[in-house]
Amino acid sequence: MSNAIVATDPILVTHEGPVAVVTLNRPDKLNAMNGRAITMLSATYAQLDHDETVRVIVVAGAGRAFCAGADLSRRGGAFQAPKEPTAFRSSPPRPLAFQIRKPVIAAINGHAIGIGMTLALHCDLRFIAAEAKWGVVQVRRGVVPDAVSHWTLVRSVGTARAAEILLTGRLFTGAQAVELGVANRCLPARDVLSASLEMAQEMAREASPMSLAMTKRILWAATDGDIDAVDELESVAHQILMGRPDALEGGKAAFEKRPPNWTSDVERDWPTDGPFAGPPLLAP
């Protein structure tokens, strides 16, 4: 994928220091997703995962919505029969946001409906606008929830609340997202992106890149594994990180009451063998 930014691209990437801002960029369609946008979003995640200048990613929507869902305006409708049914997948191409090594914050600046919400559920943190309406509405469209939302939502809020969200297809408010455990914070729409960027910059500044990457990997794997598997991942991570420059710098910076100077690089330092090597064993 080219690094050049084209204003008409459905996905735009800009950089604010170590933070990459990924913008869903179809504001005239309320950022509704089509095949090109979904494919480009996955390609963007893959590119940023390997970009050594990026430590944290923020995903936002252009204009007044985050993402209004699938593009219902395309010829034949959004849910027409696939040409090759056995090859159809309900989820975007890999990697998904939770499968890359950089933390991803969803800045849900407006409505997040259907796949707009299920894509946000892939992110590590979610800040949502108080004015936003959100919901996983696919049962009201004659299909089923997608993008492994039966997995991401259950692991976030539990089976009972996930059942209410998925089986009713109802729309909820931004405040209810926090009440249900779907979002971390509810803010006025005008503040969502700035608050997300503030959090992202703090993480990039205060946390070691390798520590962030390994903690994210363990966090998302925790629901899939038993306590012994998580204990093993934590132990291996410590074995990899302890004694390295960032581990020594973190304690020294805290003792000296100064900002840390991190030197680890996820692309360079990521282990090539052991349980952290290769793609994460997460979700189907």
Secondary structure as the mmCIF struct_conf table of DSSP 4:
data_model
#
loop_
_struct_conf.conf_type_id
_struct_conf.id
_struct_conf.beg_label_comp_id
_struct_conf.beg_label_asym_id
_struct_conf.beg_label_seq_id
_struct_conf.end_label_comp_id
_struct_conf.end_label_asym_id
_struct_conf.end_label_seq_id
BEND BEND1 ASN A 3 ASN A 3
TURN_TY1_P TURN_TY1_P1 ALA A 7 THR A 8
BEND BEND2 ASP A 9 PRO A 10
STRN STRN1 ILE A 11 GLU A 16
TURN_TY1_P TURN_TY1_P2 GLY A 17 PRO A 18
STRN STRN2 VAL A 19 LEU A 24
HELX_RH_3T_P HELX_RH_3T_P1 PRO A 27 LYS A 29
TURN_TY1_P TURN_TY1_P3 LEU A 30 ASN A 31
STRN STRN3 MET A 33 MET A 33
HELX_RH_AL_P HELX_RH_AL_P1 GLY A 35 ASP A 49
TURN_TY1_P TURN_TY1_P4 HIS A 50 HIS A 50
TURN_TY1_P TURN_TY1_P5 GLU A 52 THR A 53
BEND BEND3 ARG A 55 ARG A 55
STRN STRN4 VAL A 56 GLY A 61
BEND BEND4 ALA A 62 ALA A 62
TURN_TY1_P TURN_TY1_P6 GLY A 63 ARG A 64
STRN STRN5 ALA A 65 CYS A 67
BEND BEND5 GLY A 69 GLY A 69
STRN STRN6 ALA A 70 ALA A 70
TURN_TY1_P TURN_TY1_P7 LEU A 72 SER A 73
BEND BEND6 ARG A 74 ARG A 74
TURN_TY1_P TURN_TY1_P8 ARG A 75 GLY A 76
TURN_TY1_P TURN_TY1_P9 ALA A 78 PHE A 79
HELX_LH_PP_P HELX_LH_PP_P1 GLN A 80 PRO A 82
BEND BEND7 LYS A 83 GLU A 84
HELX_RH_3T_P HELX_RH_3T_P2 PRO A 85 ALA A 87
BEND BEND8 SER A 90 SER A 91
HELX_LH_PP_P HELX_LH_PP_P2 PRO A 92 PRO A 92
BEND BEND9 PRO A 93 ARG A 94
HELX_LH_PP_P HELX_LH_PP_P3 PRO A 95 LEU A 96
HELX_RH_3T_P HELX_RH_3T_P3 ALA A 97 GLN A 99
BEND BEND10 ILE A 100 LYS A 102
STRN STRN7 VAL A 104 ILE A 108
BEND BEND11 GLY A 110 GLY A 110
STRN STRN8 HIS A 111 ILE A 113
TURN_TY1_P TURN_TY1_P10 GLY A 114 GLY A 114
HELX_RH_AL_P HELX_RH_AL_P2 ILE A 115 ALA A 120
TURN_TY1_P TURN_TY1_P11 LEU A 121 HIS A 122
BEND BEND12 CYS A 123 ASP A 124
STRN STRN9 LEU A 125 ALA A 129
TURN_TY1_P TURN_TY1_P12 ALA A 130 GLU A 131
STRN STRN10 LYS A 133 GLY A 135
HELX_RH_3T_P HELX_RH_3T_P4 GLN A 138 ARG A 140
TURN_TY1_P TURN_TY1_P13 ARG A 141 GLY A 142
BEND BEND13 VAL A 143 VAL A 143
TURN_TY1_P TURN_TY1_P14 ALA A 147 VAL A 148
HELX_RH_AL_P HELX_RH_AL_P3 SER A 149 VAL A 157
HELX_RH_AL_P HELX_RH_AL_P4 THR A 159 THR A 168
STRN STRN11 PHE A 172 THR A 173
HELX_RH_AL_P HELX_RH_AL_P5 GLY A 174 LEU A 180
TURN_TY1_P TURN_TY1_P15 GLY A 181 GLY A 181
BEND BEND14 VAL A 182 VAL A 182
BEND BEND15 ASN A 184 ASN A 184
STRN STRN12 ARG A 185 LEU A 187
HELX_RH_AL_P HELX_RH_AL_P6 ALA A 189 GLU A 206
BEND BEND16 ALA A 207 ALA A 207
HELX_RH_AL_P HELX_RH_AL_P7 PRO A 209 ALA A 222
TURN_TY1_P TURN_TY1_P16 THR A 223 ASP A 224
BEND BEND17 GLY A 225 GLY A 225
HELX_RH_AL_P HELX_RH_AL_P8 ILE A 227 LEU A 241
TURN_TY1_P TURN_TY1_P17 MET A 242 GLY A 243
BEND BEND18 ARG A 244 ARG A 244
HELX_RH_AL_P HELX_RH_AL_P9 PRO A 245 GLU A 256
TURN_TY1_P TURN_TY1_P18 LYS A 257 LYS A 257
BEND BEND19 ARG A 258 ARG A 258
HELX_RH_AL_P HELX_RH_AL_P10 VAL A 266 ASP A 269
BEND BEND20 TRP A 270 TRP A 270
BEND BEND21 THR A 272 GLY A 274
TURN_TY1_P TURN_TY1_P19 PRO A 275 PHE A 276
BEND BEND22 ALA A 277 PRO A 279
#
